[in-house]
Amino acid sequence: MPKTDDIIKQELTNIGNYKDLKMRGFIGSSNYDQQLWIEGGLTFRYNGKSYGSNDFAWYKEEEWTEPGTGDKCDSKPIIVVEGTDCLNTRSYGTAQIQRFHHAYGPFMNGGIIGIYYLKEGEYEVRNDLAAAVYFANIVEKYKDRKAAYLITSDINDIMKLVKLVGDHGENDPRVWMFIDEILEKMKNHFLEHFNRKFSLYEEYLNKHYIFKNNNGNWVKYIGAKERSFTDSSIRYGHIVLGEAFVAYYLLAGKGLLSTGKNVKYIFPLLNEQELASMKATLTRDKEFAILTDSIYWDVLTIDDIQFSDTTLKTAILPFRQKDLNKERKAWNVVRSRIEEALKNNNYSFIE
């Protein structure tokens, strides 16, 4: 386990037990966090799938029933935290996005406050990530479900929330007033960036590779290929999943998705046969299972799209076997052509 993970966990441990709130966390090389909550771990299920493990939690010694399964345990999760020190690393952008689903899992169980803690560092929290998490609360009706999903880089936010819940209970208005304060900070973080650089929301979406077509569908594209999912040293599947959630909530939060229409998530460097093969072999890959069986988006490959410029597909195909980092200049030329085609509706879906 990276040393930075233990630093985060030690910060959370230092907050301590508080009144009837007990701590659960595992410092060191333990894998207990990967076990389900009802089995003593820090992983939560939603819609029959296990989401990523978290780092820490505060709970009450009360009976808790897991939504969806009816399984019971004698520890009721109240606050669950996934932490990272990625704001102090050069991979700060992708490292942020790949853990979206970890704290999202407990949030979607209802009645739990999920917190994504990005320890303050050299870099800022991604503005699209802050916006997506903010919108997730709105779309999923956080107050009705007495659940919240928060992002913060201030350890004092977590400490204050633990104290408020311990003093007054998780349903007290003072707790939810503070949650609203954090959500407002998240929204303002996004708006400060947006207002400096954009006038139209669709322009902002296009910069994040999200485009609207003539049929009212919204498409998101990403340059992942088969090896991105099958090579465990790359772990790109976590990033692909995070980008999917961000795209969905950037759209759903603004009410841009028509009823019955999902995000079309396009993988131009992946073909239908490879996708089918991975569905058959990656049966134990949590991220791939969430990605390919979602009610929010449809995964499409190069075989599902026809570009008006027939030479574009020919230009794309060689990059399926190339190292995009080594071929960055050439790939950027082709990628720009893909973006232009998607932006200008110069394509159609193959039925």
Secondary structure, 3 states (H helix, E strand, C coil): CCHHHHHHHHHHHHHCCECCEEEEECCCCCCHHHCEHHHCCCECEECCEECCCCCEEEEECCCEECCCCCCEECCEEEEEEEEECHHHCCCHHHHHHCCHHHHHHHHHCCCCEEEEEECCCCCCCCHHHHHHHHHHHHHCCCCCCCCEEEEECCHHHHHHHHHHHHHHCCCCHHHHHHHHHHHHHHHHHHHHHHHHHCCCHHHHHHHCCEEECCCCCEEEECCCCHHHHHCCCCCHHHHHHHHHHHHHHHHHCCCCCCCCCCEEEEECCCCHHHHHHHHHHCCCCHHHHHHHCCCCEEEEEHHHEEECCHHHHHHHHHHHHCCCCCCHHHHHHHHHHHHHHHHCCCEEECC
